[in-house]
Amino acid sequence: MIVAFGVIGLLILFLIYFVLRAQNLQKELALLRHSNKQTNNKVTYAYRNLVLVTDALEKNLTARIESAYKSRLIDQTQYNALHPLMRNFSTIVMACCEKGMSFEESLNKVLLNEEVTLEEIREVVKALPSNVRMVWSKNTADGFIAFCQTVYSNSKWHDYKGSKRTI
């Protein structure tokens, strides 16, 4: 009889332990859900801002390339190769960030709707200074962003088909 009461007492202690443990786990789960909701809100906010920033950069870069072309700082071939890149800046960066695509994959997707080919773009890039070519070769969104920035931060547009042009 004492053994039976001992076993029942032990089972009651286990039951109390598991009930308390379940309550603690429920509290932790509620805290994790709340934390997850806050994190998701922050991510959504950051994503919206990233879209706005890339759109603004796209407009700025497109205006710069058009201005350089109108000012005759770049020739038709350079304009034809670089303008689609700048005009689709946001699409390219967002494809890399959202879908995990490489720069080349997202560029190929964008170029399906353009008249310029990847090879024509590569020919123009080959004529650019080595620091510009270096960031182009990264094949990532940050490499593409650095490429666009570096194209305009260089003081000289070096030897493209024998001509020197400045931006």
N, C-alpha and C positions, 0 to 999 in steps of 0.2 A: 504494500500500500504506500509506503514512504517512497519507494522507487517510482511508483506511478505519479505521486504528487511532484516528485523531483523532475520527472520527464515533462509533466504538464507545465510546471514552473519554467523549465528551460525553454519549452516551446513558446510560452507567453513572452519570455524575454526576447527570443528571436523575432517574434511577431512585432513587438514594440520596436525593436531595432530596425526591422525592415520598413515599418510604417514611417518612422522618423527619417530613415534614409530616403524613402520615396518622396517625402515632403521636401527634404533638402534638394533633391534632384529636380523637383518641380520648380522650386524657387530659382535654381541655377538656370533651368531651361527658360524661365520667364525673363531672367536677366540677359541671357544670350539672345533671345528673340528681340528684346528691346535694343540691345547693342547692334545686332544685325540690321534692324530697321534703320537705326541712325547711320550706320555705315552705308547702307544702300542709298539713303537720302543724300549723303555727302558725295557718293560716287555719281549719282544722277546729276547733282549740281555741277560737279567737276566736268562731267561729260558735256553738259549743255554749254558750259563756258569754253571748253575745248573746241566745240563746233563753232562758236562765235569767234573765237580767236583765229582759227584756221580760215574761216570765211573772210575775216578782216585782212589777214595776211595775203590771202589769195587776191583780193581786190588791189591791195598795195603792190604786190609783185606784178600783177597784170598791168597795172598802170605804169609801173617802172619800165617794163619791157616794151610797152607801146611807146612810151616817151623816148626811150633809147632808139627805137626804130625810126620814129618821126624825126628825131634829131640827127639821124644818119650815123649814130654811134655803133650800130650793128647793121649787118647787111641782111638781105632777104633770107638767105639760108639759115643764118643764126636765129633770126626772128621766127621762121617757120618751125625750127626745132625747139626753141625755148618757150615760145608763146603757149603751146598746148600744155607744157609742164606747169607754167605759172597759172594758167586759166583753170587747171584741174588740181591745183595744189591741195585744196581741202579734201577732195575726193581721194586723192592718193594717200594723204596722211591718215585720214579716217579709215580707209581700207586696211592700212597697216595696223592701226591701233585696235579697231573693232574686231577684225577678222583674223588678225595675226598673220596677215600676208607679208611676204617680203616686199621690198620696194619694187623689184623687177616684176613680180606677179601683179601688183596693183597698177604699175605703169602699163603693162601689157593689156590689162583689162580696160584702162582708160584709152589706150591707143586704138582699140577696136573701133571707136567712134571718131577717130581723127584721120586726117590725110597723111600725116607724117608717120614714119616707121621708127622702130627702136634703133635700127641701124643708122638712120639719118641723124638721130639725136646723138648716138654714140660718136659719130664722125665730128659733130660740133664739139662735143665734150672733149674729144681727143686733142682738139686744138687749144683748149683752155690751159691755164697754168696748172702745174702739178698739184698745188694745194687744193684746187677746185676738183681735179680728177680724183684726188685721194678721198675726199668726203663722198664723192659720187659712188665710189666703189664699195662703200660700206654695205649697200643693199638693205638698208633699214630706213625707217621713217626719220629718225634723228639725223642720219646721213643725208637724206634728201633735204631736210630743213636746213642743215648746215651748208649743203650745196647751194641752195637758193640764196642764202645769206652771203656766202662767200663770193658768188658770182657778182654781187653788187658791191661788196666791200673791197674788191680789188680795184686798184686805181687804173690799171691798164687791161685792155682786152687784147691779149698777146696773140700775135701772128696767126690769124686765121686766113689761110690761103694767101699768105704773104703780105697782108695789110695789117697795120696796127691801128687799133681803134680804142678809144677811152670811154669808160662809163662813169 
